[in-house]
């Protein structure tokens, strides 16, 4: 049951994240490149946003480092670890939730 819950949460997070980004871009009447340009302009003019981005980056790097150590501890192949990192970069939080749903019985004894 826990696995199903994690997968449902991952799916919901994926849909909500993409829908809200799409709504934001559509409501502003922008293209994706306009949205990126707006974000970069905001980052250049708002020091609090820069601080939040720095802290988010540090926590993300720390999380990926922990995640890689956990995968190595479990004896996962380099290829398997690589695909999970690609999923994390492409999907974000839904990849972490899907990982929680993945089989936890493959850790070495």
N, C-alpha and C positions, 0 to 999 in steps of 0.2 A: 504493500500500500504506500510506503514511503517513496518508493521509486516513482510510482504514478504521480504522486503529489509533486515531487521535484520536477518531473517532466511537464506537468500542467503549468506549474509556476514558470518554468523556462519558456514555454510557449506563450503564456500571457505576457511575460516581460518582453519577449521579442516583438509581439504584436503591438503592445502599448508604446514601446520605444520607437518603432518605425512609424506608427500612426501619428504620434505626436510630432515627430520630426516632419513628416509629410504635411500635417495640418499647419505647422508653423511656416513652412515654405510656401504652401498654397495661400494661406491667409495674407501673407506679405506680398504675394504676386511675384515671387522671385523664381529664378532658376536655381539649380543646385550651386552653380558657380557664384551666383549673387549671394546665396546664403553663406557660403564659405567666406566670401569677401566681407560680408557684414560681420561675421564672427571675428574675423581677423581685425577689422576696424575696432570692434568693441574690446577685444583683448589689448589692443594698443592704447586704448584710452581709459581703461578701467583697471586700476591696480588691485582691487579686491578680486576681480576675475583672474588676473594673472596669479595671485597668491593661491586661489582655489585650484587653478590648473597645475601649479607646481606641486601642491600637496596631493592632488589626485594622481599625478604622475609618479610621485614617490611611493604612494600606497599601491599603485598598480605594479610597479617594478618589484616591490617587496612581495606582493602577492604572487606574481609570476615566479619569482625565485623560490618561494616556499612550495609552490605547486610543482615546479620542476624537481625539487628535492624529494617531494613525496612520490612523484612518479618514478624517480630513480630508486628510491627505497623499495618500491613495489616490483622493481625489476622490469619495468616497461622498456620496450625497444626505443631506440632513438627516433625511428619513424613514427611510432605511436605517439610519443611525446610531442613530436613536431606537428602532427595533425591536430592535437588538442590545442597547442599554442596558436596555430593558424585559426582554429575555430574561435578561440578567445579573442583574437585580434579582429576577426571579421564580425562575430556575433556579440561580443561583449558579455554582459552578465548572463544571458541565456546559456552560454557555453558552460559557465561555472555551475549553474543549476542542473544542466544535463549531466555534468561530471558527477555531481552528487547522486544522481539517479543511476549512474553506471554501476556495474557489478563491483562491489567492494571486497569480494572474496578472492581477488587475485594477488593479494599481498603475500610476499614470501613468509614462510613460517619462522 
